[in-house]
């Protein structure tokens, strides 16, 4: 099987859909907790956050399946071994966070009396209300969000390093429509 020079258009589309969704979710997640309890807006934004989060979770699963069934472009031979290792570790951690976030959020929501309203469709709750377990899962969700933001910053800085310093076309491989 030949190694492509750039990512497939499906991988690129999934990457950017997930990236945009995650940026929206971080902003939404960190701002919605400031909405006072009991206001109608709070329920709307929490349900929107849960709906988008579950959608991103499904997109990440599709992206992982695509990645496992389609060979990605190889990294330049000029990249030092430590950078190749760092890239692999960072990507693995990004995927782990992107899987843990919706899973833990979904589970946490299902230990409340509300469950999840997926774009208006009630899903759950599947478990008895358990505030202590919900709080623990919420703490994991929040902690992973900070880790995810750190990994995103590293990912973006590495991408711009390839674009501006290395000029090795690694950055362009994930851009839509570029050749």
C-alpha positions in Angstrom: 0.0 0.0 0.0 1.5 3.3 -1.1 1.9 6.1 1.5 0.0 9.3 0.4 1.7 12.7 0.3 -1.2 14.3 2.1 -4.2 13.3 4.2 -7.3 12.1 2.5 -10.1 14.6 2.1 -12.3 12.6 4.6 -9.5 12.8 7.2 -9.1 16.5 6.6 -12.9 17.2 6.8 -13.1 15.2 10.1 -10.1 16.9 11.5 -11.5 20.4 10.9 -15.0 19.6 11.9 -13.7 18.1 15.2 -11.3 21.1 15.7 -14.1 23.7 15.2 -16.4 21.7 17.4 -13.9 21.4 20.2 -13.1 25.2 20.1 -16.9 25.9 20.3 -17.2 23.4 23.1 -14.4 24.8 25.2 -15.9 28.3 25.0 -19.4 27.1 25.6 -18.3 24.8 28.5 -16.3 27.4 30.3 -18.9 30.1 29.9 -22.1 28.1 30.6 -21.1 27.3 34.2 -21.3 31.0 34.9 -25.1 31.0 34.1 -27.1 31.1 37.3 -28.8 27.9 38.3 -32.6 27.9 37.7 -32.5 30.2 34.6 -34.0 28.8 31.4 -30.8 29.7 29.5 -28.7 27.4 31.6 -30.7 24.3 30.6 -30.5 25.3 27.0 -26.8 25.8 26.9 -26.0 22.7 29.0 -28.2 20.6 26.6 -26.5 22.2 23.6 -23.1 21.4 25.1 -24.1 17.8 25.7 -25.5 17.5 22.2 -22.4 18.9 20.5 -20.1 16.9 22.7 -21.8 13.6 21.8 -21.7 14.5 18.2 -17.9 15.3 18.5 -17.5 11.9 20.2 -19.1 10.1 17.3 -17.0 12.1 14.8 -13.8 11.2 16.8 -14.8 7.5 16.6 -15.3 7.8 12.9 -11.9 9.6 12.6 -10.2 6.9 14.5 -11.7 4.2 12.4 -10.6 6.2 9.3 -7.1 6.6 10.7 -6.9 2.8 11.4 -8.0 1.9 7.9 -6.2 4.5 5.9 -2.4 5.1 6.0 -1.5 8.7 6.9 1.3 10.5 5.1 4.8 9.8 6.5 6.6 12.5 8.4 9.7 14.0 6.8 12.9 12.1 7.2 14.5 15.4 8.3 12.4 15.3 11.5 14.4 14.3 14.6 13.4 11.1 16.3 12.3 13.0 19.5 9.9 15.2 17.4 8.4 12.1 15.7 7.9 10.5 19.2 6.5 13.8 20.6 4.0 14.0 17.6 2.9 10.4 18.2 2.4 10.9 22.0 0.6 14.2 21.5 -1.8 12.7 18.9 -2.5 9.7 21.1 -3.2 12.0 24.1 -5.5 14.2 21.9 -7.5 11.2 20.8 -7.7 9.9 24.4 -9.0 13.3 25.6 -11.4 13.5 22.8 -12.8 10.1 23.7 -12.8 10.6 27.5 -14.5 14.0 27.4 -17.9 13.0 25.8 -17.9 9.6 27.6 -17.4 11.1 31.1 -19.7 13.9 30.3 -22.4 11.5 29.1 -22.0 9.2 32.1 -22.0 12.1 34.6 -25.2 13.4 33.1 -26.8 10.0 33.5 -26.2 10.1 37.2 -28.5 13.1 37.5 -32.3 13.2 37.1 -31.9 15.0 33.8 -29.9 12.6 31.6 -29.1 14.1 28.2 -31.3 15.9 25.7 -29.6 15.2 22.4 -30.9 18.1 20.3 -34.2 17.8 22.1 -34.5 14.0 22.2 -34.3 12.7 25.8 -31.6 10.1 26.3 -31.5 8.6 29.8 -31.0 8.9 32.6 -29.8 5.3 32.7 -28.7 5.2 36.3 -30.1 6.2 39.7 -29.3 9.7 40.8 -25.8 9.8 42.5 -24.5 13.3 43.2 -21.1 12.1 44.5 -20.4 10.0 41.4 -21.7 12.8 39.1 -19.4 15.3 40.9 -16.4 13.0 40.5 -17.2 12.5 36.8 -17.6 16.3 36.4 -14.2 16.9 38.0 -12.6 14.4 35.5 -14.4 16.1 32.7 -13.1 19.5 33.8 -9.6 18.3 34.4 -9.4 16.6 31.0 -10.7 19.9 29.4 -7.6 21.7 30.8 -5.3 18.9 29.5 -7.0 19.0 26.1 -6.5 22.8 25.9 -2.8 22.3 26.7 -2.5 19.6 24.0 -4.3 21.8 21.5 -1.8 24.6 22.1 1.1 22.2 21.7 -0.5 20.8 18.5 -1.0 24.3 17.0 2.5 25.5 17.9 3.9 22.4 16.3 1.9 23.0 13.2 3.1 26.6 12.9 6.7 25.4 13.5 6.4 23.2 10.5 4.9 26.0 8.5 7.1 28.9 9.5 10.4 27.4 10.6 10.8 23.9 9.1 8.9 24.7 5.8 8.6 21.0 5.3 4.9 21.0 4.1 3.7 19.0 7.1 1.2 21.8 7.9 -0.2 21.9 4.3 -1.0 18.1 4.4 -4.0 18.8 6.6 -5.3 21.9 4.8 -8.5 21.5 2.7 -7.9 22.0 -0.9 -4.1 22.5 -0.8 -1.8 20.5 -3.0 
